[in-house]
Amino acid sequence: MAARAKAKGEGGAAASARDDRREASAAEAPGAGAADGVAITGISGNLGRALAKVLHGRERLVGIDRRPFRGKPKDLEMHEVDIRRNKAEGVFRKGRLKALIHMGIMHDPRMSTEDHHSFNVLGTTRVLDYCVRHGVRKVVVLSSANVYGPSPDNSNFLTEDSPLMASQRFSEMRDLIAVDMYAQSFFYRHPEIETVVLRPVHVVGAAIKNAPSNYLRLPRPWALMGFDPMVQLIHVEDACRAMAAALAPGVRGVYNVVGPGEVPLSAILRELGRDPVPVPHVIARPLLRRLFDLHLSGFPPPELDYLQWGCTVDGSRFVKDTGYAPRHTLKETIHSVVGE
């Protein structure tokens, strides 16, 4: 009886595998509706909306986000669903998807470690598993050049092979590094899927609410006395164009993505007409910690590392493999934080 039960279980598993293969083949067969959709997780955020604008009209877009997409184009298929829930798999099962751009990563320093880990790491593992199950043949995961971490020991231009050290001083970066490393392991475990991990430098823009853009919008931002690190910025539209370029057939691997150049932080502040407040670095961290705890600042103390040390990267590999080049000049990129 045990042998018969085992055989029945194996037969069920085999039948399930055959069903999955038939489903994937049907999705790709031209006569049955070829897979032509590009799913975007996190599409309702400002960066996701900017990406949708770049891809709209070029691809059939399928949005996935817990938040509504206000003002979405009528022809954009939208699913308000948490990627960790079983309901999200239905989007992949029925969506005829050829590609996924995964940018549904939470960056909220005031949320608990457990919530961050659950949404970012568990959510990523599940959404990539859906791609395997339902025949998605292209995956683009948005990471960040911040995974390398600013450090006095950094070389001038870090390559994609450099160690990911950001979490040593900034514990909130652990989830992003975990997502990046999981995507890399996914690349090797599923060679049948073209997987791309993008690590753009600081993305800035008028609608972008990340730490670099918020910092540069301050009329009197802090500057650490005795430090003037080199900074790399990329215009939000150029970052979106890089994600679009990563969808090209044959592109796979880990890539740094840079903007029009690097410049000292002091030069950026001068260009924007800012009047920085010089603060001794020995008191800056305890002072910012107190302000952050009292909700008088939105910047966690580890962000000060970016005002002290450099974290510049080499983006030549992506240029070589895709022909990508930023369209916005350095001046345009800097002024994009205030919509100029």
Secondary structure, DSSP 8 states (H G I E B T S, - for coil): -HHHHHHHHHHHHHHHHHHHHHHHHHHH-GGG----EEEEETTTSHHHHHHHHHHBTTBEEEEEESS--TT--TTSEEEE--TTSTHHHHHHHHS-EEEEEE------TTS-HHHHHIIIIIHHHHHHHHHHHTT--EEEEE--GGGG---TT--SSB-TTS---GGGT-GGGHHHHHHHHHHHHHHHH-TTSEEEEEEESEEE-TT--SHHHHHHT-SS-EEETT---EEEEEEHHHHHHHHHHHTSTT--EEEEE--S-EEEHHHHHHHTT---EEE-HHHHHHHHHHHHHTTS-S--GGGGGGGTS---B--HHHHHHH-----S-HHHHHHGGGT-
